[in-house]
Amino acid sequence: MQSTRQDLQSLARHLLRNAAPEEAVVLVWPLVCGTAVAERARAVAFENETLRVAVPDKGWQSQLESFTPQYLHRLSNLAGVVVKRVSYEIAPASGKAVSGSL
């Protein structure tokens, strides 16, 4: 009997089989890191085998970097795409006006 995790992985692979690689990696990020982390660390884009993740501050950046090896393995496994790097980028503070906006 398969474990729940294996069932979830199979389901994710099935749902993502027709997704473009750059979309698949971003979509599986919450499954890989968990919902609590995904609420604060948002996958932004995937290109050149690198997933860009926006984090709120250096503390989050530092903490998540220690989990990168596990994240890389799970991202590649679930998305079916080679992910070689995760780049944690500090997001601009919310509430700041975007240049050129009213």
N, C-alpha and C positions, 0 to 999 in steps of 0.2 A: 504494500500500500504506500502510495506516494505521500510525502509530507505536504502540509499546507504551503510551505515555501516553494516546493517543486511545482505544485499545482499553479501557484501564482506566476511563477516564471514561465511555465508552459503557456498560460493564458496571455501573458504579456507578449511573448514571442509571436503567438498567433495573431493578436491584435495589431502588432507592429510590422507584420511581414510585408505589407504594401506601403509602409511609410518610408519616406526618404531618410537616408542615414542621419542627416542633420536634424531632422524632426524626431526621429526615434530616440536618439540619445537624450535630447532635452525632455522628451515625454517620460522616459523611465527614471529620470533623476529623483523624483519623490519616492519611487519604489526602492531605489538604491539607498538613499540617505534617511528615509523615514519622514513622515509628515511633519513632525515637530521641527526638524532641521529644515525641511523644504519651505516651511512658513517664513524662515528668516534668511535662507540661502537659496536664491532663485536661479535656476539654470537659464542663461540668456541666449547662448548660441553654441553650436558645435561646428568647427571648421578646422581643417588641417590636423585631424586626430586630437584636437584639444577642445574640451568643454569649458566654456566660460561661465562662471557662477558669480553672481552679485551677492556680496555679504555686507552686513551693516557696519562692521568695524574690524579693526586689527585683531581683536580678541577672537572673533568668529573665524577670521582668516587663519589665524594661528592654530586654533583647535581643529578646524577641518583639514588642514594640511596633514595632520597626524593620521587621519583616516584615508588619505588619498590612495594608498596601495589597495585597500579593500574596495574602495569606490571604483577604481579603474577596472578591477577584475569583474565586479558585478555589472558595471555599465556595459562592458564589452560583451559579457555573457547574455544579458537581457536584450540589449539592442541589436546584437548580432553584427556589430561594427567594432573595429579596433579603435579603442580610446587610449591614447598614450599619455595624456596630460590633462589635469584639471587646473585651470587658472582661476584663483579666487580673487575677485576684484572688489574693492570697497566701493559700494554704491553711494552716489551723492545722497546727502541727507534729505529725507522727504520734507516737503513743504517749501523747498527752494524753487523759485521760478526758473523755468527753462529759458535760456537765452532766446530772445526773439518772441517770447510769448507775451500775451497781455495780462 
